[in-house]
Amino acid sequence: MHPLLRFTLDLFDPQPQHPPAPGGLRARAKPSQPVVPIPKNEALSASASPSPDADFCHPQATRQVHLDGVLVAYALVRGKRRTIGMVVGPDGLGVRAPRWTPLVEIDAALQAKAQWIVRKLRETRERQVQLSQTRIEWRDGAQFPYLGGTVRLLLDPGHRFVGAGAQLDDMPSDVPDSAVRLLRVALPPTASAAQIRDAVQAWLMRQALDLFAQRLAHFGPLLQVQHKRLALSSAGTRWGSARSDGSIRLNWRLMHFGLPVVDYVVAHELSHLRVMNHSPLFWDTVRSVVPDYPVQRGALKTELAPLW
């Protein structure tokens, strides 16, 4: 096909109405397997049915391509950028490309990263399945991980901890730290799942605020920094953040992990008050107070906090 004609046809490629999250991978064009474009009159959109033959299909897919023997329907959005970016998330593959990049170059870039894309798609799908199995059923007797151990809920309307909403039984001195502990919740057996969840979340957030303040006070002098403000975060994928003004936000769901993981995140954010990037100097700063930070960082990525 004449290059000018191909370029003109590319301008009429359908655009998704809602772009996927931006990605940052760069890829060099290296075509290998044939691309299977969706016909113009059958282009996928948020309101249309996805291709029944696609192994992975983004809900806003506009094109599909064979990658490493797998048919992938992906969402493509063009914009003001210089490189082709790819991101794999729970919805599937999203691709962002410069406004005037020909489709053949976009598809070739995908082929160059075919194995990586397919591997990430499979890992993401498997993780989503695992996450769905961690969802907490909010009822009497429900369990969830807490600081390296397990907590079981006990609805106790005859409580004596008025105003606190819930109370964790003390751990007997002759019982291992990993034993199941009771969290007595001041609700009747007829309480709804939403009521139980809200009461437990309020309790867990109070525990998080107290623990995070203690760990910040511990690591701050070691790192020779002083945070100005602590706030809790409910972000879905971000465990903490730090601002140059000394403000630190930590995700209360960190309470589902062991204390070493909590300490790593606290030290990580405090280290940003000295080095506001992820350079080797930053990681050396983290290592100075958490020598095994790679282990805790790995645990944060592989262990699953339960779905609420």
N, C-alpha and C positions, 0 to 999 in steps of 0.2 A: 504494500500500500504506500502511496506517496506520503512522505513525512508531513506535509502541510495538511493533507486530508485526514490523516490519523490524529493530528493535533486538534483539528476542528471537531472531530467526533468526540474527543476526550472532553471538550468543553461542555458537552451535553450529558456527561456522566451524572446520574442522580446523586443528590446530596442528602445526608441524614438531617432530620429536623433538630435533633438533640445530640450534639457532639459528645463522644466519650471523653473520659479523663485524659489529659495530655500525657504522652510518654516521652522518654528521653533517649531511646536507643537510636544509634546511627547504623545504617546498613549500606554496604556498597552493592551496586547492581551486579547480580550474578545469576542469570536465568538458568533453570535446570529442568523444571517440570512444567507442563502446559497449564495455563490459566483457564478457568472455566467461568467467563463472565455471565452474569445473570442477564437475560434479554431485557431490553429497555421496557417492554410492556409487562415484565414480570419482576421488576426490581423490588427488592425487599424494603420495607419501611416499618416504622413502629406500629402501624395499623394493619399491615399485611401479614399473611401466614408465612413463616420461615420455610426455607427449602426442606422438604422431608428427607432429602438425601444427605444433608450436612451433618457431619459428626459433631461439630461445634458450631453453634449459631448465635451470634449476638442479636439481641432483640431489636436493634436498630440497624441490622445489616443491610448493606447496599450492594455488596459484591461477594463472590465466593471464589475460592482458589484451592487447588490441591497442593498441600504442603506435607512433604515426607509421607505420602500415601494416605493422608487424611484430608477430607473435604471440610474446609473452614469457611464459614460465612462471616464476614467481618464488617464493621462499621467504619466508613471512610468519611473524613471531613477535611476540607481544604481550608487553609488560612494563611496568614502572613507569617511564615517561618522559612528557614533556609534548608532544613533537613527533614527527612522522613522519620516520624516518631511512631513507636508501637508500644502499646500497653495491654497487658493481659490482666483482666479482673474477673470478678464473679460473673459478669455478664458475657464475657468472652473476649475476643480480640478487637481492639479499637486502633485505628490507624489515622494519623494526622500527617498531611503532606502540604508542601508549598502549593499555592493556588494554581500555578501553571505547570506543574510536573505531569508529564504524560503518564497515563495509566500503565503502560508497559514498564516504565521505570519503577513505579510503585510495586507492581507485582514481582518484578525482578528483585527488589529489595526484600520482599517477603520471602522469596525463595532462598535468598542468602542467609536468612535467619530461620529457616523452616524447622530445623530440629529444635532450636531453642523455643520457638513459638509453641510447637506441639507439646513439648515437655512441660512448659508452663501451663498450658491449657489443661493437661491431664492432672498436674499437681493441684491446680486451683479447683478442679472439679472434685478431686478426692478430698481436699481440705473442706470443701463445702459440705460434703457428705458427713465427714467427721464432726464438723461443727453442729450439724443438725442433730447429731446424736448426743450432744452435750446440753441441749436445751433443758432448763430446769422446769419441772412441773411443780408449781407453787401450791403445795398442800402440806398437811401435817405429815411429818416424816421425810420430807424432801431433803436432799443432801447437796452440798456444793463444796468445792475446794476452798480452803482458807489458810493462807500463810504456810503452805506445805503440808497441812493436815486436811481433815474433813469435818464439816459441821453438819449436824442433822437438826432439822427444825422440830420444835415441840410447841404446839399451840397451847398456851397456858393462860386462860382468862383470869385465873385467881392469883395473878402475880402480885408482888409487893414492890415492884420497881416502877412506881407510878411516874409518868413523864418520860421515861427512857424508851419505852416501846418494846425493847428486847434486851436480853441479858445472856451472856455466854457463861456457862457453868465453868468453875475453876477446874483446871487439870490436876487430878490427883498426882502426888509426887512419885508414886510407884507405877505410873502408867506411861508408856512411851509417848513421845511428842506427836507421833503420827496417828494416835488413837482418835476415834470419832468423838467429838465434843457436842454437847447439846446447846442449842440456841433457843432459849425460851422466849416465845413471841407473845405479847399481850393481846391475843385475839382469840375469839371463841371458835369452836370447831366449825361453825357455819360461815366463817369468813370466806370471802371470795378469793380467787387466785390473785387478782389485782391488789386487794388489800394486803395479802401476805407478802407479795413481791415488794410493794411500796414500803412496808414496815421493815423488811429485811434490808432493802436498799438504804433507807435512812440510817439504820444501825451501822451498816457496812461503811457508809460515807463518813460517819462520825469516827469510826475506828481508823479509817484511812487518813483523815485529817490529823488525828493525834500521832499516828505512827510516822507519817511523812514529816511532820514538824520535828519529831525526835531525830529522825535520820538526817534531816537537813542541818540540825544543830550539831550533829556528830561530824558530818563530813565537811561542813563549811570551814571550820578552823583548820582542818587538815589541808584543805585546798587554798586556804587564805583568801576566801571570798565570803561575802555576806549577801544573802538574798534579801530582797525588800518586801516581797509579798508572796504568799502561797495560795493557790486556788486549785480546786478540784476540776478535773475534766471528765467528760463523758464521751470523748471522741471514739469513733468506731475502730480506727486503725492506728491512732497515734497515742503513744504511752506517756509522752511528756514534751514540754517545750520550755524554752528559756528566752527571755528578752534582755536586751542590753541594759534596760533600766532596773534589772534585778528581780523582775517578776518571774515566777516559776509556776507552771501548771503541771499537775500530775494526775494521771487517770486513776480513779478510785478502783477500777477493776484490777489493778495491780495486786490488790489484796487476795486475789485468787492464786497468786504465785507464792513461792517461798521467799523468805526474807532476803536471801542473797540476790535474787532477781530484783527485788525492790531496791536494795542498796545500789545495785548497778545503775538502775534508771535514775535514782537520786544523784549519784555521783556523776552520771552522764550530763544531767542538766546543770548541775553546779559547775562542772568543768567548762560549760559554754560561757559562764560568766568570766572566764579567763581567756578562752579561745572560741570565738564565735564562728567556727567552721568545723569540718571533719578532717582536718589535716593530720599528718603524723604527729605534730605537736599536741593536738587535741587528744588523740588516743594515748599518747604518753602521759598526759595529765590524768586521764581516767585510770590508767594502769597504776599510777603512783598510789592510789587509794583502794583500787579494786584490782589486784594483780591477775585474778582469773576472769576478768571481764569477758573474754571471748566465750567462755563456758556459759556464763549467765546470759550473754547476748544470744547465744544459740538456743538456750532454754526458752527465752522469750519468743523466739521465732517458731519453735517446734511444739512447745506445749500449748494447749488450747484453753483459753478462758471460756467458761460456759456461756451459752447464749441466754439472755434474759428475756 
